Structure formats: C-alpha cells, structure tokens
Amino acid sequence: MTCGVGDYTRCLAEELVRRGDQVTVVASARWRGPGHGAVTVLPILDAPAPWWRVVAADVVNLQYAPDLYRDRVRALRATLSIPTVVTFHTLLDRSRLRSGARALWLLTSATQVVAANEEVTAMVRRRLPWVVRRMTEIPIGSNIPIASPGDTAVTRASLGASPQAPLLAHFGLVYPGKGMETLLAALAIVRTTHPEARLVVVGDTRETDRAYRSDLEALAVQLGVARAVTWAGRRDAEDVLAALAHGMPVVSTSASLPSSYLRDGDNVALVPPRDAPALAARIARLLDSRAQRARLARGARKLADRLAWPSIAEETRAVYRRVLG
C-alpha cells in the first residue's frame, strides 16, 4: 500500500539520487516494493536494533504524519542522536492529545523543520513562534506523469466509460475524514443532469479502514450510484492517474486558512466542505463549460511548475546544507 507520505518519499528520494546524493529509505517490515533501483530501502524501522545505528547517515529526513507513528515512538528517537530534518505533512490526527505531544517533541528537538503545506506553517507560527526560524515551507509536488491521448481512451474504456461520458476521479487513501460520503452524494446529484457520469476512486484502503470502505460501498448502493463507481485500488492507481488526471481541472474544498497557491477559478475550483449540493453544482458547471475546464487546467499547469520535484529537491537540499553547516 502506498500512502501520500510514502509516495512523497519516493518522489523526493529519486530526485535527490538524480542529483548525486546517496539516499537510504528506512521503512517498516511491511514494505513491499521493487528490490532494485537507485534508492536503497531498508525495512528495519521496527527492528530491535536502533535503525539509526545501522544507517550511517549524515542527515536524517523524517517524513512525519501522526498516524504513521502511533506505536513507533522509539523510531523517532533518531532526532536525539543524529542531525534531523522533520518534514511535517500534518501535525494532528484524531487523537489530538497524543499526536500533539509527539508533534511538540519533534518540533522542539529537530535540527530543522520542513512544513509540507500552509496549514502546518500557520499552526507552528501560532503555537510555537520560536520554531519558525528553523522552519522552511516546501509545498508538495504532483506525482502524475504526462499521458498520451491513446492511454486515456484505453483507460476510460476499461472503466466502462464511453469516450464522451463525464468521468470524475478521486485519488488518495480511502479513510474517514476525506469527504467520500459528500462526494458520493454529489455524484448522485450530478447524475440527475448528467446520467452517464461515473466516478473512479484511485487509492488503497488500510486494513483498519476496511469496515469504513464497506460502509461507503453500502452508501453508494443506497444512493443508487454503485454501478457508476469504480474502486481502482492500489494495483491500477499509477496507470489510471497517468491516463486520466494529468492536466485535468481540480475541484477541492476551501480551507479555513486561505492558500497563497490555490486560487478559486484560476487554478482550482473550491467548494465548502461537507456540502454535497455545492460540490455537485460546481462539478456540473465545469462539465457544461469547456472554457472553464480549460482555464483551470492552464492555471494548474502553471502552478505545477512551481511545485515540480526538481525544485522541491533543491529546496530540501538547501535545508540539509544548513543542517550540516
């Protein structure tokens, strides 16, 4: 299973190797990936011996999201013995007290901090302003390769979508809090005016969230859209994303913190969270307007240049250089 943080790690590691850096990724014993490649992967995170004594690293870059380290506090102790950069993808999870304590410890013990998004930056500025001098914001880039029109046609056909049928794509891990219930309800509304509209959900489901996935499938049946939803899972994720998602307009929810990157109507279409009618209306307007779709796609391509992985790698290397003095 590849989560967003895992995919971020892969993209960054590969880009660093292209620049001549030697990169070793420490993963859990459950890691399943290619046994070859430019990036060395050691599945020793949960081994009895401290992994930071096995890997002779000059700098450790810990990719942090709370749910990945709930039972791995010992694995975080590297921050006490090796120059460490902690990249925060988020600070808190559903267990706000425990995740908050871990985040506080990491923020104060890390040599340098990278905020992967504006929300993390804002929370640190508000709660721990003295950490800001050691923090750099480096936004996340896209992992979607460019596809040919032929790839798109073949993939659409494999998903049961006719060449002209409206096709919506949602990608990312399927777990509570992602707004999937809202999206399914919005699909049901969209299909009242666009009856051929389909949804493909690209992303894996963790074992702990299998019951939630079953609830979503039951909801799709209840809403009458079960046959219009394809759960692509992890196996087909890369092919589906490459063929369908590159250059497409993006609809997302507006955040409580205004973004300096995402501009509604320019490079993204924003709707209120948990509002299925609003989401459906925005999707329908885009489906009915080729000009609006083209404008959002152009804006997204410009933003993608700013968030390209070569730029992310260079900014990250600059942080490493500060750590090494």
Stockholm file with secondary structure:
# STOCKHOLM 1.0

chainA/1-325         MTCGVGDYTRCLAEELVRRGDQVTVVASARWRGPGHGAVTVLPILDAPAPWWRVVAADVVNLQYAPDLYRDRVRALRATLSIPTVVTFHTLLDRSRLRSGARALWLLTSATQVVAANEEVTAMVRRRLPWVVRRMTEIPIGSNIPIASPGDTAVTRASLGASPQAPLLAHFGLVYPGKGMETLLAALAIVRTTHPEARLVVVGDTRETDRAYRSDLEALAVQLGVARAVTWAGRRDAEDVLAALAHGMPVVSTSASLPSSYLRDGDNVALVPPRDAPALAARIARLLDSRAQRARLARGARKLADRLAWPSIAEETRAVYRRVLG
#=GR chainA/1-325 SS CCCHHHHHHHHHHHHHHHTTCCCEEECCTTCCCCSCSSSEEECCTTSSSCHHHHSCCSCEEEEECGGGSTTCGGGGGGGGTSCEEEEESCSCCSSHHHHHHHHHHHHHHCSEEEESSHHHHHHHHHHCGGGGGGEEECCCCCCCCCCCHHHHHHHHHHTTCCTTSCEEEEESCCCTTSCHHHHHHHHHHHTTTCTTCEEEEESCCCGGGHHHHHHHHHHHHHHTCGGGEEECTTTTHHHHHHHHTTTCCCEEECCSSCCSSCCBTTTBEEECTTCHHHHHHHHHHHHHCHHHHHHHHHHHHHHHHHTCHHHHHHHHHHHHHHHHC
#=GC SS_cons         CCCHHHHHHHHHHHHHHHTTCCCEEECCTTCCCCSCSSSEEECCTTSSSCHHHHSCCSCEEEEECGGGSTTCGGGGGGGGTSCEEEEESCSCCSSHHHHHHHHHHHHHHCSEEEESSHHHHHHHHHHCGGGGGGEEECCCCCCCCCCCHHHHHHHHHHTTCCTTSCEEEEESCCCTTSCHHHHHHHHHHHTTTCTTCEEEEESCCCGGGHHHHHHHHHHHHHHTCGGGEEECTTTTHHHHHHHHTTTCCCEEECCSSCCSSCCBTTTBEEECTTCHHHHHHHHHHHHHCHHHHHHHHHHHHHHHHHTCHHHHHHHHHHHHHHHHC
//
